[in-house]
Amino acid sequence: MRQLVFATNNQNKTKEVRNLLAGQYEVLNLADIGCTTDIPETADTFAGNAELKSSFVAENFKLDCFADDSGLEVEALNNEPGIYSARYAGERGDEANLRLVLQKMEGAENRKARFRTVVSLIQGAERFLFEGTIEGTIRETPTGGNGFGYDPIFQPDGFDVTFAEMDMATKNQISHRAIAMRKLIAFLKEQAV
């Protein structure tokens, strides 16, 4: 089975992507390849941050790699937290970030939001980008115990539950990461022909 490195230390994201690629690729994360560097995410776009991470692995470990950058964009907050989603409240912490969004959204009538993922793939010397988005709304209170990050307050359009109330199989069918990953997978399968 072909190996691909997913440039992340996030075990939740790794698990999600391993489920999506099960049986097709062995997905390794940064810990699996012995990368202990905290790769800086200093770009001002999701694509830029994803490319920084995939480039770091490709250059330093000489492995085909993909990386993503994802975030929540809330319309009423001028698309914040955006690229700062993981550290919106100052440091990495799902609970603090979620509370800050709810605090800033207090009394807001426009609760439209979207999750966006951009995946950067490096195969040898070639670079590719894949994007996925899902539209939804921000709930006033968190519900559900599954998922991570902003999942307890994000209700995708067409559903009456939050991401955190869905089982992983359902979320993996509709999430922003799943959409971007399906594009990546379709591309990888096309390359193998």
Secondary structure in CASP SS format (residue, H / E / C, confidence):
PFRMAT SS
TARGET T0000
AUTHOR 0000-0000-0000
METHOD secondary structure of the structure
MODEL  1
M C 1.00
R E 1.00
Q E 1.00
L E 1.00
V E 1.00
F E 1.00
A C 1.00
T C 1.00
N C 1.00
N C 1.00
Q H 1.00
N H 1.00
K H 1.00
T H 1.00
K H 1.00
E H 1.00
V H 1.00
R H 1.00
N H 1.00
L H 1.00
L C 1.00
A C 1.00
G C 1.00
Q C 1.00
Y E 1.00
E E 1.00
V E 1.00
L E 1.00
N C 1.00
L C 1.00
A C 1.00
D C 1.00
I C 1.00
G C 1.00
C C 1.00
T C 1.00
T C 1.00
D C 1.00
I C 1.00
P C 1.00
E C 1.00
T C 1.00
A C 1.00
D C 1.00
T C 1.00
F H 1.00
A H 1.00
G H 1.00
N H 1.00
A H 1.00
E H 1.00
L H 1.00
K H 1.00
S H 1.00
S H 1.00
F H 1.00
V H 1.00
A H 1.00
E H 1.00
N H 1.00
F H 1.00
K C 1.00
L C 1.00
D C 1.00
C E 1.00
F E 1.00
A E 1.00
D E 1.00
D E 1.00
S E 1.00
G E 1.00
L E 1.00
E E 1.00
V E 1.00
E H 1.00
A H 1.00
L H 1.00
N C 1.00
N C 1.00
E E 1.00
P E 1.00
G H 1.00
I H 1.00
Y H 1.00
S H 1.00
A H 1.00
R H 1.00
Y C 1.00
A C 1.00
G C 1.00
E C 1.00
R C 1.00
G C 1.00
D H 1.00
E H 1.00
A H 1.00
N H 1.00
L H 1.00
R H 1.00
L H 1.00
V H 1.00
L H 1.00
Q H 1.00
K H 1.00
M H 1.00
E C 1.00
G C 1.00
A C 1.00
E C 1.00
N C 1.00
R C 1.00
K E 1.00
A E 1.00
R E 1.00
F E 1.00
R E 1.00
T E 1.00
V E 1.00
V E 1.00
S E 1.00
L E 1.00
I E 1.00
Q E 1.00
G C 1.00
A C 1.00
E E 1.00
R E 1.00
F E 1.00
L E 1.00
F E 1.00
E E 1.00
G E 1.00
T E 1.00
I E 1.00
E E 1.00
G E 1.00
T E 1.00
I E 1.00
R C 1.00
E C 1.00
T C 1.00
P C 1.00
T C 1.00
G C 1.00
G C 1.00
N C 1.00
G C 1.00
F C 1.00
G C 1.00
Y C 1.00
D H 1.00
P H 1.00
I H 1.00
F E 1.00
Q E 1.00
P E 1.00
D C 1.00
G C 1.00
F C 1.00
D C 1.00
V C 1.00
T C 1.00
F H 1.00
A H 1.00
E H 1.00
M C 1.00
D C 1.00
M H 1.00
A H 1.00
T H 1.00
K H 1.00
N H 1.00
Q H 1.00
I H 1.00
S C 1.00
H H 1.00
R H 1.00
A H 1.00
I H 1.00
A H 1.00
M H 1.00
R H 1.00
K H 1.00
L H 1.00
I H 1.00
A H 1.00
F H 1.00
L H 1.00
K H 1.00
E H 1.00
Q H 1.00
A H 1.00
V C 1.00
END
